[in-house]
Amino acid sequence: MRLLLDSSSLRRLQLLEILASQDGWLLIENIAKQLDCSQRSIKSDIQFFEHYFKEDLFIKTSKKNGIQLITPDFFEQNTIYQEIIKENLNVQLLSLLYEEQLHTLTDYAAYLYTSLSSVTRSMKQIKEALKKFDLSIKTKPVALEGREEQIRFFYCVFFWELTGLNFSELDIPFIDEATAFVQQLTTSSQESFSTVIISKMIVWTAVCLDRIQKGYLLKEYAPIVPVSQSVKQLIDESEKLLSFSLPANEKEFFGFYFMNRFAFTDIQSIKAHSNLWETYTDIGRFLEQLTYQQEVQMSNKEYVNDKLFKHYIYKEAFKGPNDLFWNPTRKTLLHSVDVYASFIDQTLMTLDQWQQPWTKKMKEEPYSFLYTLAVSWKNLTQQIIEKEKKICVEVVSQFGVDHEYFISELLIHQFPNKLECYPLSEVKKLQKKVDMVITDMKIDPFLQKQTDHTVPVVSIEYAPNHRNWHHIRTVLEKVEKQQR
């Protein structure tokens, strides 16, 4: 959903992502090809980062090696993102649209000290991006159009990505009241909430309160999932801290959002509606099929079922992605692709075969679905790692089998979940196919007779030293690459 960014802002975000994902040097010409731009543009972006973010990062340059990102121990990439997008004209226009103080494109151009043609071009780009949220922009006067629920949803996503935990910087009148409201709500609830979740709830509440006070009320609102009585009571108690009363349907909206996003599902409310209960139970059947195909256990199936059901309901209630400028769920999975590649492929295949209305909705944002599934599934990562094919290492020592076992234990400790190590005698007895040999003996002439010449052999000291460990790691990476 980076349609909202101009080419320069987008390229800078992508450049930062490329540099942050690599430890070593990168050639500017290769980066330019990857980003489909000139080397001059990349050099200009480097100067941009050096000028505006010299306290946060340093880009080391070399005529021979290229460029390398140097960061402090505490490096928050999203903070850099937020600073970049704040200077984006589209972002500034959307912020002004929310405030509703200007009425014509000429007003916007004058306020931002830019040309009318630039504003017109940006508005065209914004309109295209807003289609995903089922929203549009009218021109007389200039204002956002669409269902009130969608406008609130869009601006909650927008403001959260703009500020994150620094939401107090937002120029929204009801931040303090929203903070008190949410603190009362979360304190009274039996659920536990992280700082991030509470902050997101505050942004959501502030936007809703501001829109209500401006006179933008929901019309004939009915939540997809009925709000439980206990949640209604929590909303009533928290409402007492506000400077005005909430209309009944607004309370329903607040209750639905809180219950769907942050509270455990009220099963009795779902059972009372056959279509909801059918979806809930079908998700359960999907999970059973998935665990069978993946050959893994799901000890917290009820919790995962609840998470996926709420994820589906949320996507039914609000149209559009949960991100505007970057996709953290997609990035999380891509960074973990070495572990999750097979799991992702099999899950998407099962999802594609499962022809139900809820799976169709999940396919619209597959990474969001996969992330929700993966992070809520207890011990999934460990099970995937344990299932992976291990590299079979034959350990040969001149000091005999006891020392071979000793070295084997060191190897398994150094490379957990990657190796299965066997002394020479066990390899023969178990008839194991060896992928690698590690020995403290001279390779000639004994090992030449005992091992397959296509299998890599690594020589070590009596116990591996620092140099040996580095060599073993290098050879292991080559073996893994060949296996893949």
N, C-alpha and C positions, 0 to 999 in steps of 0.2 A: 504493500500500500504506500509506495514511495512516490505515487503520482503527484503528491502535493509539493514535492521538492523540485527546485530548478536544477539544471544540469550541474552547476558548480557545487551546490550543497550536496547533491547526491554523490557526485564523484569524490568529494572530501570524506563523506561517511564511508564509502566503499574503500577508499585508500586507507583510512584508519583501520578498518576491519581486516584488510589484507596484511598490513604491517603488524597489527596486534596478534594475528594468528600464527606468525612466524618468529622464531628466535634468531635466525641468522640473517645474512645479507640478502637483499633482493635487488635485481637489476632494474633500473628505471625503465629501460626499453621493454622489459617483460611486463611490468606493471601497466605501462601505457597500452600495450596490446590487449591485456586482460580487461582494461577499462575502456577500450576503444577511444582513446584520446591521444593527444600529442605528448611527447616527453616534456615539452615546454609547460603544458598544463600541470603535469605532475610536479615539476620544479616550482611552479607558482604556488601550488597547494602546500608544498613543504615550507615555503616562506610564510604562508598563511598560518600554519601550525606553530612555527617558530616565533611568530610575532604575537599571536593571541593566546598561546598555551605554553609559554616557556616555563611556567611554574609546574605544569602538569606532565609534560613529556619532552623528550629531546630526540630529534631525528638525526642520527649520525650519517654522514655522507662520505663516500670514497669514490674517486674516479675509477678505481679498479674494481671494487666490490659492489658498488651501488649504494643502497640506503638501508638503515637498520633502525628500528624503533627502540629507544631506551626509555623505560618508565620507572617511577619510584615503586617501592614495595606495595604501597596502597594506590592502585591506579583504577579509577572508576570511569570506564569507557562511556557509560550513559551520560555522565556529567559533560563530557566533551560533545556528545551528540546534542544535548540540550542547548549548549551554548551556540553550536553551529546553526541549529534550526531556528533559534530566536531571531537571527538576523535575516531569515528568509522572508521575502516579501509576501508569499502566500500565507505564512504563519501570522505575520503582522496583520494582514487583511482579515483573517479568520478571528483573531482576537478582537479587532475593531467591530466586526460583524456581531459578535456576542454582546458588545457594549451598547449597540444600537444608538449611537450618538450622531452618526453621519448618515446622510440620506441619498447622496448621488456619488457616482464614480469620480466626478470632479472633486467632491469633498474629500474622498479617500486619497486622491493623488496629492491634493494640497496639504493634507495633514501629514502625509508620509514623505513630503518633499521629493516626489517622483513624478514621472510623466503619466499622462492619462493613458497613453498607449501601453505602458508597462502594467498599469492597474487592470486595463481591459484584458490584456494577455493573461495575467495571473488569474483573474476571475474566471476566464474560460477554462483554465487548468483546474481550478478549484471545483467548478461545476462538474467536470468529468469525474473527479475523485468522489464527490458527494453522491454520485449515482449509486455507489455501492451501499450507501446508507439510506437510500430511497429519499434523498433530500435534494432540494434545488435552491436557486437564488433568484428572487424576483428583482426587478430593476427600479420600480417606481412605488415606494422608495426601495433602495437596496436593502434586502433582508433575506434571512434564511426561511425557507418554506418546507413544510412536511409535518408528519405526525409529531406531536409534542414529545412523545416517548423517545422517538428517534433523535430529535434535536438534543435532548438531555443526554442520551447515550453517546452521541457523537462528541459533545463537548466534554463529557467526563473522560473519554478516551484521549481527546485532544489535550486537555489541561494536565492530565496525569503524565503523559509523555513529555509535556513541556517542562514540568517541574519535579515530578516524582515526589520524594519525601520532603522536598522544599516547597510544599504546596502553600505554605503561609505567604509566599511571595505573590500568589495570585491576587489580582485586584477584583475580588468578589466580596461583596458586603457581608455575606453570612458565614464567613469562615469560622469566626469565634462561636457563633451559635451552633453551627454544624459540628464543631469539635465537642462542645458540651453535650449535644444530642447523642452523638456516637459513643462518647465515653459512658454516658448513662446506659445506653442500649447494650453495649458490650459488657459493662460491669454487672448488669442485672441478668444477663444471659448465662446459661450454664456452659456455653461453648468457650473455647480458648482462641485468642486471636493474636496474630503477629502484628508487629508495628506497621508493616507494609499493608496488610489487610485493613487495619484501622485507618490508615492514611487514605487508602482508596475510598473507603466508606465516607470519610469526611469530605473529600472532593465531590463525590456523588451527591451527598446531602446538601452541600453548599450550592451546587448548581441547581438542584431541584428547588431549594428554598428561594433562591434568587429568581428563578423563573416563575414560581408561584406568586411571589410578591409583585412581580411585574405584570401579573394578570394572565399569564399563560398557564391555564389549567387543563388538566386531562379531561377529555370528553367521553363520558360513558365507559370508563375504564373497568375491565374485568380481568383479573389475573388468570393466566393459563392454569396455574396450580392454585387452588384455594389456600388462603393464608390461615395458618393454624391459630387457634384461640390464644395460645401462649405467646405467640409472636405479636398478635394484636395488642395484648396487654403490655408487652414491652414497648411497643410504639406509643401507646397511650401514656405510659409513665414518662417516656423521654420527651413527648410533646410538651409537657408542662414547663420545660426549660426554654421553649421558644417564645418569641415576642408576639406571635400570632398563632391562631388555631389552624390546623390542617383540615381541609375538606375530607369527607369520608372516603371518596375514591382515591385521594392522594395518600391517605393512610394505607389503603389497600396496595397502592403502588410501592410505598416504602416497605411495607411488610413483605410483599412478593420479592423485592430485590434483596432484602436482608435474608429471608428464608432460603431463597434459591442460591444465593452466592455464598453464604457463610454459615447457615445453620443446617443441622441434619434434617433430612426430609421427613415430613410427617406422613408415615405410611398409610395411616387411616384415611387421611384426606385424599390420597391417591387412589386407594381401593374403592372409594365412593364414586370414582369416575372411570368407567370401563376402558375408555381409550387410553387414559394415562396409565392405568394399571397394566394394560397389555404392552405398552411401550416399556414400562419398568421391568416387567417379567421377561420381555424379549431381549432386553439388554443382558439380563442374567443368563439366558440361554446362549447368547453370543459369547459371553465370557467363559461359559462351560466348554463351548466348542473351541475357543481360542486356547484355553489351558490344555485341552486334549491334543490339539495340533502342535502346540509349542512344546509339549511334554514338560510343563512346569506346574508348580502348585500356586494356588492363590488363597492364602490363609485369611485374607480380609476381603472376601468376595462381596459381602454386603456393603462395605465402605466404597469399594471401587464401583459397584453397581449404582450407588447413590451419586457418586461424583459424575459419572457419565450421564446419568439421567438429568441431573441439574445442568450439566453442560449443554445437553440437547435442548432443554426447556429454555435456557438463556438464549441460545441461538434462534429458537423459534420466536421468542419475545422481541428480540432486537436484531435488526438487519444490519450487516456490516461487520468488518473485521475488528478484533480487539486491539489492533495496533495501527498506527498511521505512518510511522517513519522507520521503525525497525521491528523485526519479528523475533522476540526473545525465545519463544518456544521453538521455532524452527532452528535458531542458532544453537540452542541447547542440544537438540537432537543431532545436528550436523557435527557439533564438536564431540559427540559421543558415538559417532558412526562406527568406529572400530568395534565397539561393544554391541551396538544395537542394530547394525545393518540387517542381519538375518531376521531379527524380531520385527523390524519395521516392514520388511518385504512381506513376511508371512501374515502380519496383522492387516496390512492394506489389501492383500489378496482375499483374506477372509471377509473383510469389510465390503469388498467389491462383490463378493458372492452373496452377501446377506442383503437381499433386496427388501428393505423395509423403509418406511418414511423417515425414521430417525437416522438410518445409515446414510440416506441421501443427503441429509443436512450435515452430517459429519464429514462427508466427502468434500464439501465446499471449502473447509479449512482442515485438511488432513493432519497437518502438523500440530494444530491446536488440540485435536482429538488425541493424537498419539502422545503428546506431552501429558495431557490429563490422565490418560491411561497409565503411562510409565511411572509418573511420580506418585500416583496413589496406590500402585501395586506394591505391596510390601515384599521386600527381599527379591524383587524381580532381577535387579542387576546381578546380584550374587548368583542366582540360579542360571542366568544366561552365561556368565563367566565359567561356572562349573561345567556347563554343557559343552563348551567350546573344545575343539580338538586340541589336545596338548602336544607339544613337541617332545618326541621321545629322545632322551639323551642317554647314551651309554657312557658310564664313568669307568675309567681304567686307571688303576694306581699300582705303582711298583711296591707299595706297602701292603697290598692285600685287600681283601673284601671289606674289612672293618673301616679302612680309610676310604674306600669307595663309597660306603654308606655315609660316612662323615661328610665327604664332599657333596654327595647328593642332597643332604639336608641343607647345606649352605646354599646350593643352587636354588632349591625350592623356596628357601627364605628370601633370596635375592630377587627371584622372579616368580612371585606367587601367582597361582592359577594359570601359569603358562607352560610349565614343564612337568613331565613325569620322568624320573631319573632311576636308572637301574644299574647295578654292578654288572660287570662283564658276564659273570656266571649266570645271573638271572635272565639276561638278554637271551642267552642260548637256551636256557630251560623254558622260558615263556615264548620263545620264538617271536620276539618283538621286532617290528620294522623300525630300525634306528634312523633318526633324522640328523643326528649330530653326535660326535664323540668328543669327550673332554678327558684329557689325560695328563698326568705328571711325568709320563715316560717319554723317552725319545720316540719320535714317530717311526723311525726306521730301526730295525727291520721288522720288529714284532707286529706293529699295527698294520703294516702293509699286507701282512698275511691274514690278519683277523678281520679287517673291515672292508666294506664296499668302498671303492675308490671315489665314488660319486658323493659320498657322505662327507661333509666338512669335518675336519679334525682340529681341535683347538688345544694347544699346549699351555699348561699352567705350572705355577710353582707347586710346592707340596699342598698349599692352600692358596686359592686365587688372591693375587695382590690387585692393587688399583688398576694397573695396566691390563692385567688378565681380565678383570671384570669388564673393562671397556671393550676389549676384543671379543669377549663372549657376547656382549650385548649387540655388537655390530653384526656378528655372524647370525645371531638369533633373528635379527631384523630381516636379514637376507632369506633365511629359511621361511619365516612367516610370509614374506612377500611371494616366495615361490609356491607356498601352499595355497595362498589366496588366488 
